[in-house]
Amino acid sequence: MRISELAELTGVTARALRHYEDCMLLVPARDRNGYRAYTDSDIALVAQIKTMIAAGLSTAIIRRYLDCARSGEHGVSLEMCPDLRAELDALARRLDAKEAALRERRQQLSALAAAR
């Protein structure tokens, strides 16, 4: 299938698919004319990439751990290994720190709004 077909089937833009290719997450075959040729397995691969990006993982992290991604009837899951667990834990800590900073900022805004 062509890039436009894969984009339509996965809900990802053709530009995003080309970005995944630039990041070496998606490696399509090429027809004789040089057009990208995708297979049905690429649909599942794009779903895995989308899920990992939505979870906040960078394309560099995804590239390292894409082989750990599994697609099943309940969606995408990751097969854990110590290095991947460490990456996810570090991301969770960064998110916790950002949440704390946002709570502090909200309190400061509330204090300013209450001051007369």
VENQUI-V822084 format. One record per residue. N is the residue number from 1. SS is DSSP state (hx for helix, st for strand, lp for the rest). PSI is psi in whole degrees, -180 to 180 (none if undefined). OMEGA is omega in degrees with one decimal (* if undefined). Layout:
BEGIN
N SS PSI OMEGA
N SS PSI OMEGA
END
This chain:
BEGIN
1 lp 157 -178.7
2 lp 170 -176.2
3 hx -38 -179.7
4 hx -35 178.5
5 hx -44 178.7
6 hx -41 178.6
7 hx -45 -179.3
8 hx -42 -178.1
9 hx -29 -174.9
10 hx -11 -177.9
11 lp 23 179.2
12 lp 144 179.2
13 lp 157 175.4
14 hx -35 178.0
15 hx -43 178.4
16 hx -40 178.5
17 hx -41 176.8
18 hx -37 176.0
19 hx -44 177.3
20 hx -38 177.8
21 hx -44 177.8
22 hx -34 179.4
23 lp 2 179.7
24 lp 31 174.6
25 lp -30 -176.5
26 lp 124 -177.1
27 lp 90 -179.2
28 lp 155 171.2
29 st 170 177.9
30 st 136 172.9
31 lp 172 178.4
32 lp -32 -179.3
33 lp 1 177.5
34 lp -5 178.8
35 lp 147 175.7
36 st 141 178.0
37 st 114 -178.4
38 lp 156 178.4
39 lp 173 178.0
40 hx -31 179.2
41 hx -24 177.7
42 hx -25 176.7
43 hx -47 178.3
44 hx -39 180.0
45 hx -43 178.7
46 hx -38 176.9
47 hx -41 178.5
48 hx -45 179.8
49 hx -47 179.7
50 hx -44 -179.0
51 hx -42 -179.0
52 hx -39 176.7
53 hx -43 179.4
54 hx -28 178.6
55 lp -4 176.3
56 lp 7 -179.9
57 lp 141 178.0
58 lp 163 178.8
59 hx -30 177.4
60 hx -43 178.0
61 hx -43 179.2
62 hx -43 -179.7
63 hx -40 -179.0
64 hx -33 -170.8
65 hx 12 -178.7
66 hx -31 177.6
67 hx -17 178.7
68 hx -12 -177.1
69 st 140 177.9
70 st 141 175.3
71 st 133 179.2
72 st -170 -177.9
73 lp -18 179.0
74 lp 17 178.1
75 st -156 -176.2
76 st 137 175.1
77 st 166 179.0
78 st 135 173.4
79 lp 118 -172.2
80 lp 141 169.4
81 lp 162 -175.8
82 hx -42 -178.5
83 hx -42 178.6
84 hx -42 177.5
85 hx -42 179.5
86 hx -41 177.8
87 hx -46 -178.9
88 hx -40 177.7
89 hx -40 178.1
90 hx -41 177.4
91 hx -42 178.7
92 hx -40 177.9
93 hx -41 178.1
94 hx -40 177.9
95 hx -41 177.6
96 hx -43 179.4
97 hx -41 178.2
98 hx -40 177.5
99 hx -43 179.3
100 hx -42 179.2
101 hx -39 178.2
102 hx -41 177.4
103 hx -42 179.0
104 hx -43 179.8
105 hx -40 178.5
106 hx -40 177.6
107 hx -40 178.5
108 hx -40 176.3
109 hx -43 179.3
110 hx -40 178.6
111 hx -40 177.5
112 hx -41 -178.0
113 hx -31 -178.8
114 hx -25 -179.0
115 lp 140 -179.6
116 lp none *
END
